[in-house]
Amino acid sequence: MNAKKKLSGLDKTAILLYTLGPEMAAPLIRDLDDPTLIRISQRMSDLGKIESETVNSVLEEYLEKHTSDDPMFHASRKDVVELLQHAVNEERSQQVLASLNEPKKMTIWDKLSRMKPEMIKSYIEAEHPQTIALILGHIDTSVASRVIALMPEELQMPVVLRMSKIESVPADLVKDIEETLELGLNGSEGQSGLSFDGMVNVVEILKKLDKSVATPILQQLEEKDEELFKQVDRLLLIFDDLIELSDRDIQTILKHISSDDLVKALKGGSDEIAEVFFSNMSSRAAEIMREDMEVMGPLKLADVEDAQMNILKSVRKLDDEGAISLGGNEEMV
């Protein structure tokens, strides 16, 4: 978790509990109701890498006595399990853990962030610049920047200016925009004739299947409906999903991809994904790559997407060979 990212109250609670450890944190959560305990457990399980700067910003007073020189902490499902074992009885612990295994429902912002920028542009370009600014301000910045690049020049500046002035947005307005976007996506069909939510359901099913079952299905889908296959394949794995991989897997990936592809991919990616790769390089290699990105001029959207797709192809190949695991970096219990 990047220190520059604005932390929610739930983020801070999860970081606090992780940093205190199971025994000290247990009394703090013992009397919480189940819905609250589930929300905190889910957020803690999702924290992943936590920079020490982030911990310091949340726990400044506590870290005066417990300062760490480790530049990066890492929270995972194992920490959640240990915490629950100290805090609640076995039956309640199993209920909370079972809820963590339920598939996460994609929000409208998750869906938009996984769509092609061209598709997002077609959905929102007829809206008022203020509405467009609010929408783009809620999705991944790397995706939002690509959408802006596709807009007519006369629309780009009004949208950017409004985005720069957004401080807080009423919750009811955000809810109205979410509902409108959901209706638009649910009622629309891609080139394959399948609704976006239909594709999301297909993807969730494929993710749950054993690889030996899912792979033949995808191969047949590619043969019978190449356009649908491309849309589903894009939802199955995007470049920013690599954030969830373990350091060991990232280091393996670095050995099998070209520096040219990585520079272009990171140039058009989020700061968070860039930091994941930089933190797994030598300090000198990371410094050189940062310099290359700085001196590199603006890239075409197609060049960034091609580079990211080349890397994702290598990632899938490594996963098929068993060299890495796309199942994430959580420890199984």
N, C-alpha and C positions, 0 to 999 in steps of 0.2 A: 504494500500500500504506500502510495507516494505522499510525502508530507505536504505537497502543494495542493493536493486534492482536498476539497472542503469536506470535513468529517461530520457525519450526522451524529445524533445522540446515541444511536444504536452502534455506530462504528466505535465511538469512545467507550461505550460500555463493554463491548467485546474485547477491545484492546486492554482495558483495565483488568478484566477477569483473566485474560491470557497472561498478562504480565505478573499479576499477583500469584498465579499458580493455583492448582486445585484445592489445596488445604486452606489457604487464606481466602480464596474466593467463595468456597462452599457456603459459609454462613450468609454471604450476601445474596445468594440466589435461592436458598432453601425454601423461603416462604413465598416465592414468586408463583403466580398462577401458570398453568400449562401453556396457554397461548404466548405469554411473554417469554417464558423459558424457551419455547420452541424458536421464537424470533431471534433471541440472543444466541442460542446454540447454532442456528443456521448462519447467522452473520459471523460468528467466531470461526465456524468451519470454513467459511469462504474467505477469510482474511488473507491467507497465503503469506507472501513476503511482506514484512512490516519493517520499514526503515527505522533506524534508531531515532532519527530526527522526528518521525511521527510519534513514536513512543514518548519522546521528551516533551512534545507539544501537548500531549494528553495527560502525562503523568509527571509534570515538572517537579513538583514537591517530592513525590515518591522517589524519583530517580536521583535526587540529591544524596540519598543514602544507598541507592542501588544502581550506580552508573555502570554502563556496559560499554566496552570498546568494540564489541561486535557490531559491524556496520549494518547487519541485517538479521532480523529474527524470522522465525517461520512458525505460523500456527496452522494446525491441521485437525482432521477429524479425531486423531489420537488424543489431542489435548481436550477436545470436547468430551470424549468418552471418559477420560480420567477425571475431569471436573464433575461430570454427572455421578460417577461412582462415589465421590466424596460428599455430594450434596443431597442426593435423593435416593429413595429405595430402588431396588432392582426393577420392579414392575414399571415404575414411573420413568426410570432411565430408559428402558426398552421402548416405551411409548414415544418418548422424545426422539430417540435415535431412529425409530421407524418412520417418523414424520420427515426426517432429514433425507430418507431414501426416496421419498416421493418426488417425481419429476417437477422441476420448477416451471411455473407457467411463465411464458415469455410475455413481458409487458409490451405495449405498443412501441415503446422506445427501443426495446431489444429487437423487435421485428424490423423497425426502420433502419437500425444500425447494421443489420445483416442484408439489407436490400442493396441492389446496385444503385449508385448515385443517380443514374439516369431515370430509374423508376421513381425514386424519391422526388426528384425534380418534377416529374410528370404529375405526381399526386398533389404537390403543394404550390406549384408556380402560379396558379390562379388565385391564391389566397392574398390577403392584404400583407404588405411587407412586415407589419408588426407581428402578424400570426406566423409568418414564415420564420421570423427571427426567434420567436418563442419555441417553435418546433425544432429548429436547428440547434438552439441552445440546450436542448434536452437530449440530443443524441451524441454519439461519439464524435469528438472534434475532428478526427481525421476524415470521417465520412462527411461531416457537415462542410468541411472546407472543399471537398470535391463537388458537393452539390452546388455550392456558391460559384465555383469555377465554371459550372455548366449553365448558369443563369445568364440572361441577357445583361449586357453591361449596365443598362439603365436601371436594372433591378438590384444589382450587386451592392452598390453603395448604400441605398436606402436600408437594405437588410443588415449590412454590416454595422451601420451607424446605430440602428435600433438594438442590435445585439450588444453593442458596447454600453448601452445605457440601461440595460435590464438589470435591476437589483433584486427585486423580489416580485413574484407573480402570485396573485390570489389563487388559493387551492381550487376554488370552484371554476376559475377560468381554465386552469390546467386540465381539470376533469372534463370540461366541455370539449376541449381540443382533443383529448384522448378518445372520448366517445365518438367524435366526428371522424377521426382518423381510423378508428376500429371499424366503423360502419363502411368507410370507403374501402378498406382492405378486404373486409369480409364479403363485400358485394362485387368486388372486382376479380377478374380472372387473368392469369398470365397467358403467355402465348400457348401454353400447353392446355389451357382450359380448366386448370385446377386453381382453386382459390388459394390465397396466401396462407390462410389458416389451415387449409387442407394440406399444403406442403409442410407446414410446421408439424402437423400430426404425423405425417409420413416420416419426417425426420426423427421425431421422438420415438416412434416405433423402431426404426432402424437402429437408433442408438442403443436400445434395450436388447436387441438381438445379439446373439453370439456372432462374432466376426465370420465364422465359417458359414453362417446362414445369411447374414446381411450382404456379404460380398457377391455371391451369385445373383442375389436379387438386384443389386445395383448394376451388375454386368448385363443382365437381361433388360433392365430398364433403359440402359444406354443404347442397347440395340433396337428397342421398340419405340422409344420416344426420347430422342437425344436432347430436345429442348427441356423437357421435364427433368431429365437426369441432371442437366446443368444447373437448373434452379434448385433442385434438392441437394445436389452436391455442394453448392455454395453455402447452403444453410448448415450442412453437416460439419464443416470446418472453415473458419475464417482466420485470417492472419492473427488477429488479436486473441484468439483462443489459445495461442501458444504461451500466453501469460500463465496459464494454469499448469504448464509442464514443470517437472522438477529441474533443478540446476543440472543434474547429470544428463537429462535428456537434451536440454538446451546445448550443453557442451558437445554432445554427440552430433546434434544437428549442425553445429558450427563447422564440424569436420567434413560435412558432406554438401555444403552449399557454397556458391561463389561469393566472394566479397562484393563483386559488382551488383549482384542481385540483392544482397543484404543492405548495401548502402541505399539503393533505390527504394527497397521495401520499407526501411526505417525512415527514410526521408518523408514518405507519405503516410507513415503510421503514427500511432499515438506515442506520447512521451513515455508512457508506462511500458509498452512493449519494447521500446528502444532500450530502456533501462534494464530490462530483463536480459537482453543480449549483452549489453555493455558489462553488466555485473558478472558475466560468465566468461569474459575475455581477460587477458592480461591488461594491466593499466595502460601499457604502451599501445597495444592494439586498439583498445577502446578510444584512446586519445586520437590516434590516427584516423579512425573511422568517423569520429565526431568532426574532425577537421575536414575530412572529405565531404561530409554532409553540408557543412557550412559554406564551402566554396562552390558546391554544386549549384548550378542555376535551377530555376523552376523546372519541374518535370511534368510531362504530359500524364494525364490520368491513366492512359493506356499503358504507359511505361511502368508506372508504379504497380498497377494491377498485374501486369505480366510478371514482374519481379516477385511479387508476393505469391502468385500462382506457382511459379517455378520452385519456390521454397516449400510451399504446401505439398507439391508433388513429391519432393524429396522426403518431406516429413511422413507422408503416407507410406512411401516405400520403406522407410526405416521402421515404421510401425508394423507393416506387413512382415518384415524380416525379424521382428521381435527385438530390434536394437533399442527402441524406445517404446513408451506406452502412452497412447492418446487417452487412456482412461483417467488421466489427471495424476496429481502427485500426492493424493491422500493415501494414508496408510490404512490398509484393510484390517478390520477387527473381526 
